[in-house]
C-alpha cells in the first residue's frame, strides 16, 4: 500500500531530473515506478548487492540505495543511470521515501492488521493482542461499508474515500472491485446517519468516476474487534440485495427482509414452490404492464383507489387487471393471504432467474 504514497514523490522527482526511477521491496517486487521499469531479475540481483541502508551502489546501468526503519532493509530506490549525479539523486529519493515510510508506515500497518481481521485471518483471541501492539483503539462503535464498482478502479475509489473521511476511519482495499470503509461512529449514531453516509459515498464516487457504484452496509458493532461480522453482513447485503433490489445502490443488511431467507433456500425447493403455487400458468406469462400494476398495488398496501390514481387508470381498469391476474394464477391479490404468497413468489422467481454467482 505504501506504493501509492511513494508514487507522487517519484512523479515529482521525474519532473525535476527527467530520469526513470522506482522502488521495490525486500522481496524484489516493484511497488512504484515511473518511466522505464526495472526488471525483477535486476531487482533481485540488486538485493544481493546491498551492503547498508543509505549507501548507493550501481549495477547494470542503474543506481540503487536501500532504506528502511530500524536499520532493516525494507525497500530499495533505483534510478536509471550510474554516474555521480544519478547516485546523488537516488540518495535524495531514498531520503524522501524513507521519511514517508516513517510517517505513513504505522498507518498502513494498522490497515493491514484490520484487513486480516476482516478476512478472518486473525484468530478471535489474537485480535486484542494485535490491536494493542499497533495502538488501535478498539473500544469504539463502528460499521463496515463495502464500496463495489463494476469496473476495476480500486486505486481511484480508495483515494476518493480517503479524502472523504478523517484519519480515525480506515479505508482498506480488498481487490480491484471492492474497497472497505471501517467507519468509526459517535456514541449518538442512528440508522439515518448510516444511510446518509452510504448515499454520500454513492453520489461522490459516481460523480467522480462516472461509473455505477454499489455500497453494502453491515450492522454497527460495539468495537473494532467485531468488524469481521459487520464485513460479512455487508458482503451478504451486496450479494442478496443485487438479486432482489437490483435498482438500489445502497444495500443494507438489516433491510434485506425476506430476501435473506429465500437466498439461503435450495434452488430445487424454490422451483417446487413456484410449480405448486402457479398450477394454471407460469408466473412468467404476466406481461410488463401487469407486473408494474402488481408492484404499485403492493406499494399502496392493496389499496385499489390509491393504486388506480397513481397509475392514472380508471378504478374499473385496475379491477380488470386484478381479475386477469386471478384467472392466470389463481391468486386474488385483493386478499391478504394471496398477496403474501404472490409477493414471496415474485422474490423466489427473481432469485431463480438472477445470476447467483457471488457479486
Residue pairs with C-beta under 8 A, 6 or more apart in sequence:
1 108
1 111
1 112
1 173
2 31
2 100
2 101
2 104
2 105
2 108
3 23
3 31
3 32
4 32
4 155
4 158
4 159
5 100
5 104
6 23
6 31
6 32
6 97
6 100
7 32
7 34
9 93
9 96
9 97
9 100
10 21
10 22
10 23
10 32
10 33
10 34
10 93
11 34
13 19
13 21
13 89
13 92
13 93
13 96
14 20
14 21
14 34
14 35
17 79
17 89
19 35
19 79
19 80
19 81
19 86
19 89
20 33
20 34
20 35
20 36
20 37
20 79
20 80
21 33
21 34
21 35
21 77
21 78
21 79
21 80
21 89
21 90
21 93
22 30
22 32
22 33
22 34
22 37
22 38
22 77
22 78
23 30
23 31
23 32
23 33
23 75
23 76
23 77
23 78
23 93
23 97
24 30
24 31
24 38
24 43
24 75
24 76
24 78
25 31
25 74
25 75
25 76
26 47
26 68
26 73
26 74
26 75
26 76
28 40
28 43
28 44
28 47
29 40
29 43
30 37
30 38
30 40
30 43
31 75
35 80
36 80
38 62
38 78
42 59
42 60
42 62
43 76
43 78
45 59
45 60
46 59
46 62
46 64
46 76
46 78
47 73
47 76
49 57
49 59
49 64
50 57
50 64
50 66
50 73
50 76
51 57
52 66
53 66
53 67
53 68
53 71
53 73
54 65
54 66
54 67
54 91
54 94
55 65
55 66
56 63
56 64
56 65
56 87
56 90
56 91
57 63
57 64
57 65
58 64
58 82
58 87
59 82
61 80
61 81
61 82
62 78
62 79
62 80
62 81
62 82
63 78
63 79
63 81
63 82
63 86
63 87
63 89
63 90
64 76
64 77
64 78
64 90
65 76
65 77
65 78
65 87
65 90
65 91
65 93
65 94
66 73
66 75
66 76
66 77
66 94
67 74
67 75
67 76
67 77
67 94
67 95
67 97
67 98
67 101
68 74
68 75
68 98
68 101
69 101
69 102
69 105
74 101
75 97
75 101
77 90
77 93
77 94
77 97
78 90
79 86
79 89
79 90
79 93
80 86
106 134
107 167
109 134
110 134
110 136
110 170
111 170
111 171
111 172
113 122
113 130
113 131
113 134
113 136
114 136
114 170
114 172
114 182
114 224
114 227
115 172
115 174
115 180
116 122
117 127
117 130
117 224
117 225
117 227
117 228
118 144
118 172
118 174
118 180
118 182
118 227
118 228
118 231
119 174
119 228
120 228
122 130
124 225
127 138
127 225
128 138
128 225
131 138
131 224
131 225
136 224
137 224
138 223
138 224
138 225
139 223
140 184
140 185
140 223
140 224
141 184
141 185
141 186
141 187
141 189
141 220
141 221
141 222
141 223
142 182
142 183
142 184
142 185
142 220
142 221
142 223
142 224
142 227
142 230
143 182
143 183
143 185
143 194
143 217
143 218
143 219
143 220
143 221
143 230
144 180
144 181
144 182
144 183
144 217
144 218
144 227
144 230
144 231
144 233
144 234
145 180
145 181
145 183
145 197
145 198
145 201
145 215
145 216
145 217
145 218
145 234
146 174
146 178
146 179
146 180
146 215
146 216
146 231
146 234
146 235
146 237
146 238
147 157
147 161
147 178
147 179
147 180
147 181
147 201
147 205
147 213
147 214
147 215
148 177
148 178
148 213
148 214
148 215
148 216
148 238
148 359
149 157
149 177
149 205
149 209
149 211
149 212
149 213
149 214
150 177
150 211
150 212
151 177
151 211
152 176
152 177
153 176
153 209
153 211
154 173
154 175
154 176
154 177
154 178
154 179
155 173
156 208
156 209
157 179
157 205
157 209
157 213
158 171
158 173
158 179
160 204
160 205
160 208
160 209
161 171
161 179
161 181
161 201
161 205
162 171
164 200
164 201
164 204
165 171
165 181
165 183
168 184
169 181
169 182
169 183
169 184
170 181
170 182
171 179
171 180
171 181
171 182
172 179
172 180
172 181
172 182
173 179
173 180
174 180
180 231
180 234
181 201
182 224
182 227
183 197
185 193
185 220
189 220
191 254
194 217
194 220
194 252
195 217
195 250
195 252
198 215
198 217
198 250
198 252
199 250
201 213
201 215
202 213
202 214
202 215
202 249
202 250
205 213
206 212
206 213
206 249
212 249
213 249
214 238
214 241
214 242
214 249
214 250
214 251
215 249
215 250
215 251
216 234
216 235
216 236
216 237
216 238
216 241
216 251
216 252
216 253
217 234
217 237
217 250
217 251
217 252
217 253
218 229
218 230
218 231
218 232
218 233
218 234
218 237
218 253
219 229
219 230
219 233
219 253
219 254
220 230
221 227
221 229
221 230
233 253
234 253
236 253
236 256
236 260
237 251
237 252
237 253
237 256
238 251
238 359
239 263
239 358
239 359
240 251
240 256
240 259
240 260
240 263
241 248
241 251
241 252
241 256
241 259
242 251
242 354
242 359
243 259
243 263
243 350
243 351
243 354
243 356
244 256
244 259
244 262
244 263
244 347
244 350
244 351
245 251
245 259
246 354
258 344
258 347
259 347
259 351
262 270
262 344
262 347
262 348
262 351
263 351
265 348
265 351
267 351
267 352
267 356
270 348
270 351
270 352
271 352
273 345
273 348
274 282
274 283
274 345
274 348
274 349
274 352
277 329
277 331
277 341
277 345
278 329
278 330
278 345
279 330
280 327
280 328
280 329
280 330
281 328
281 329
283 329
283 345
283 346
283 349
284 349
285 328
286 294
286 325
286 328
286 329
289 321
290 321
290 324
290 325
292 311
293 307
293 311
293 318
293 321
293 322
294 325
294 333
294 342
294 346
296 307
296 310
296 311
297 304
297 307
297 318
297 322
297 333
298 339
298 343
299 307
300 306
300 307
300 310
302 333
302 334
302 336
302 339
304 315
304 318
304 319
304 322
304 334
305 315
307 318
308 314
308 315
308 317
308 318
311 318
322 332
322 333
322 334
325 331
325 333
326 332
326 333
329 342
331 338
331 339
331 341
331 342
332 338
333 339
333 342
